[in-house]
Every structure is written in C-alpha cells, then in structure tokens.
Amino acid sequence: MPTPIDGLGADLLDAFTGTNLLFYGGAVAVTGAMAFSGADHAIRVGVQRNLVAPAFADAAFYAGYALPATVAPAIYLIGLAAHDPTAAGAGSAALQALATALTATGVLKIAIGRPYPLAGGDPSAPDRLDHPEYARQFRPFQTVWPLPSWPSGHTSATVSIAAAFTAYYPEEAWVPFVGYPLGILIGLGMVDGDRHWASDVLAGGLIGHAIGYTIGADFRRRVRSQGARGTAAVKIVPLATPTYWGLDATGSW
C-alpha cells in the first residue's frame, strides 16, 4: 500500500528542479511587477472600496484551513480502510504535496518577510488604504512569527492538493474543474478579506501547482508500475504446477 513518504527524496528533487523553476520564477516575477508597479495597491483599494463581501471572505479563510486538513487525509484513510492502493496512492500524493507546499511556503514567508496589507494597523482606520508603500515593503528574515504574507499559504495548500489529484487522475476531467476553482475562490477570499495582496495569491497558486502536479504524477507512475508488476507476477507464476509447491520435474522435493 502506498504511503505519504514513498519516494520522498526523488519527489522533492523533481518538484524543485526542471520546468518547475519556470513556475517559481514566475511567482517571483509577477510579485515584483505587481508590488512595484502599484498594481497590488490598486487592486487592494478597488476591492476594499467596491467588492467587499465579509461572508465570502470569512468562508474562504476558514475553508483554506479546513479543506486541506480534511480532504487529503480522508482520501488516504479511505484507501487504507478499503485496501485500495489506487485511493491510498491518491491520498498519499495529496498529503505529500500538501506537506511540501506548506513547508516551502513557510520558508519563503520568513525569507521574503512581506508584511500583510494592513501592516499591523487598525482594520477600521480611515487611512488604511492610503499607504501604497505597504505593497513595496519586504523585510527578509526579520519576522518568524506570525508568518509574513508572501506567498499565500491558503492558496498554495489548496492548489497543491488540486494539482496532485489532477496529475494522479488525468482521466477524470472533473477533478481540475472542481479543485482549481476552489483554490481560486479561496485566494480571492484572501484578497477580499484584506488578508493578502493579490500577488501573494498568484504566487501561492503557481507554487502550489508546481509542487502538487509533480508529486501527483510521480505517485501515479509508482502506483501504476507496482500494479503492473503485481499483474505480471500473477500471470507468470503457474500456481497449479508441481514446481510451484517445491517439486521438481520428477516429482521429488
């Protein structure tokens, strides 16, 4: 039965090398462009003045914790209970992707040190939207707890699971059509609730996708390979022949 630590070293190497570097570079590039061009601040002001929906923002905030914490473990446990290697492999892929995405996100948050949009200020202050300089502030390695803003952990966690399932079940078209929109909605809720900059969310999505899709694809290959070997063994071993039970061609032990 697959476990969440299967192939961990190889999976991490795959997740942080190759074409995935384009996703990580894109996360950095889009953040720099949006932060220093004023786009992050403009989006924040526009959303907070015209599109605030507290119920949606709060739902996204709590769902960003609840969904990753329940979906991935549930699929894995269901696979174990049903003795289903395919389901256990899907849950294992999602758990490994989630743990990797959260660890990478935490390290990046500390390393980049970007303050949240409110920058520790009063959310009801009348001038809270009058500070475009907040979007351009980065304080590397100056804050360990609470974790800084970039990238969005809610988004990276949710998207990593969606991407892992998408790569693991490429024949199931509904998986990405459900998983990725959930990740996008949670990210939008973070912006709507003034909990993240828009570029935090975009970066989190890019990072979560790269990690999750790679790990999901790696688990799929392993599970399919193990299944093929098991099937081949059943076909090759002649259970009814005397040699299987320890007898030679003459009938002697």
N, C-alpha and C positions, 0 to 999 in steps of 0.2 A: 504494500500500500504506500502511495506517495506521502511524503511529509513536507512541511513548510521549509525545512532546512536542506532538502535534496538539492544537490548541485549548486549550493550557495556561492562558493567561490567562483565557479565558472559563470554563473548568472550575473554576479556583480561585475565581473570583468566585461561581459557582454553589454551590461546596462550602461557602463560609463566609458565605453570606447566606440569606435566606428562611427557610423552615421548619426548615432545619438548625440554626438558632440555638436551637430548642427542644431538640435533642439535646445541644448543648454546654451550654446552661443546665441541662439535666437531669443532665449529668455533674458539674457543679459542685455542684448542689443535693444530689444523692444522696451525694456525698463529704462535704459539710459535715454533713449529717444523721447519717451513719454514724460519722464521726470524733468528733463532739462529743456524740453520744448514748451512746457506749460500744459501739455495735454492732460496729464494726470490731474493737475489742479482744476483745469477747465471741466473735466468730466465730473470731478467731485462736486464742484459748485452747481453744475447743471442738474445732477441727480438730486442733491440735497434741497435744491430750491423748487424742483418740479416733479420729481418722481419718487418721493419718499413713501414707502409702504411699510410701516413698522411690523405688521403681522407677517408679511413676506420675509422681511429681514430677519426677524427672530426665528421663524421656521427654518430658514436656510442655515442660520447659525447653529441651532441645535441638531438639525439633520446632518450637518457636516461632522458632528461628533458621533451621532447615533448610527448612521448608515455604515460607515467603515468599520465601526466597532462590533456590529452585529452581522452584517451580510457575509463577510469573508469567513469568520469562524463558523457561522451556521452552515455554510456550504461544505466546509471541511468536515464538520461533525456529522452531517447527514451522510456524507460519503463513507465515513468510518462505520457509522451505525448500519448502513445498508451493505457494507462490504463491496462498495462500488469504487474501483480505482479511478475511474474517469471523474466522478464527482469529487473524490478526495483530492485528485490532482488539480482540479479547478480551484477548490478551496485553498489548497497549498500554494498555488500560484498567486492567488489574491492576497493571502497572508504575507507571503514573502515580498510581494510588490508593495504592499501597504507598509510593512516594517522598513523596507529600504527607502521608500519615498519619505516617510516621516523622519527617518534618521538624516537623510540628505537635506531635507527642508530645515530641520533644526540646526544642522551645522551651518547652512547658508544664512539662516537668520542671524546667528551670532556673528558670522564672518562679515556680513554686509552691514548689519546694525541700522536698518532703516526704521525710523520712528513711524508709528501709526498716524493716520490723517489728523487725529486730534492732538497728537504730540503731547499727550498727558494733560491737555487742557480740559476745561469745563464743556461738556457737550451742549449745554444750553447758553453758552456765552454768545452775545450778539455779534462778536467779531470772529467767530470760529472759522468762517470761510474767507477771511481777509488776509490769509497768510500763504501766498503762493510759494514762499521759500521753504515751507514744510516739505513739499514734494521733492525738493532737491537736497535734503539732508540725509547723509549717510554717516554712521559712526561705527566703523569696523571694530569688532571685538571689545566694545565698551559696555555692552549690556548682555548679561547672560539670562536673567530672569526679571520680569516676564520676557519671553522671547520676542524679538523685534518683528517687524511687519513683513519683510520680503524673504521668500515668496509666501503666498497664501497656503498655509497647511491644510485648511479645509478643502481647497481646490485640488491640491496635489494628491491628497489622500483619496478623495472620491474618484478623481480621474484615473489614478493608478489602478484601482480595482476595476473600473470600467474597461480600461485598456487591457488588463490581464485577462478578463473574461472574453473580450473581443478577440484577442490573439489565440486564446485557448479553444474557443468555439467559433472558428471562422465561417462555419457552415450555418450558423444561427444568425440570420440577418437582424433579428430584433434586438440582440444584445447591445450593439453600439447605438441603436436608435433609442434605447432606454437609458443606458449607462452614461453616455456622454452628455445628453441633455440634462440629466440630474446634476452632473458635475458643473455644467454651465450655470444652471439655476442657483446652485449653492454659491458659486463665485459671484454671480450678480447680486445675490443677497448680501454678500460681504461688502460690496460697494454701496448698495442701497442703505445698509445699516451704518455706513461711515466707519466700518471696521477695517477696511483695506483700500489701498489705492487700486485703480483699475489695472495697472501694470503688475501689481502683486498677483492678481488673479490670473492674468495671462501667463506670467512666468510659472506659476504653480501648475497651470494646465499643461504647459509644454513639458515641464519636468516630470509630472505625474504620468503623462502619456508615454514618454520615452522609457521610463523605468518599467511601468506596468506592461506595456506591449512586449518589450523584450523578454521579461520574465515569463509572461504568459506563453509566448511562443516557445521558449526553452522547455517549459514544463510539458507543453503539448508534444514536442518531439520525444521527450523522455518517456512519457506515458504510452505513446503510440509504439515506440520502439520496444518497450517492455511487453506490451500486449502482443506485438508481432513475434517476439521471441517465445512467449508462452504458447502461442498458437502453433508455431513451428515445432516446438517440443512435443506437443500432443500429437501432431501429425507424424512425426518421425519415429517416436518410441512405439514399437509394436507390443502393446501390453499383453496380448494373448500368446506370444511366442515363448517357448521354454527358456530362451536365453535371458528374457527379462527377469525371470524368477531365480536366476543364478544357475541354470542348467546349461551345459554345453551342447554341441550338436549331437553327441552320442547319448544324451540323457543322463550324464553323470554330473554331480555337483562340482 
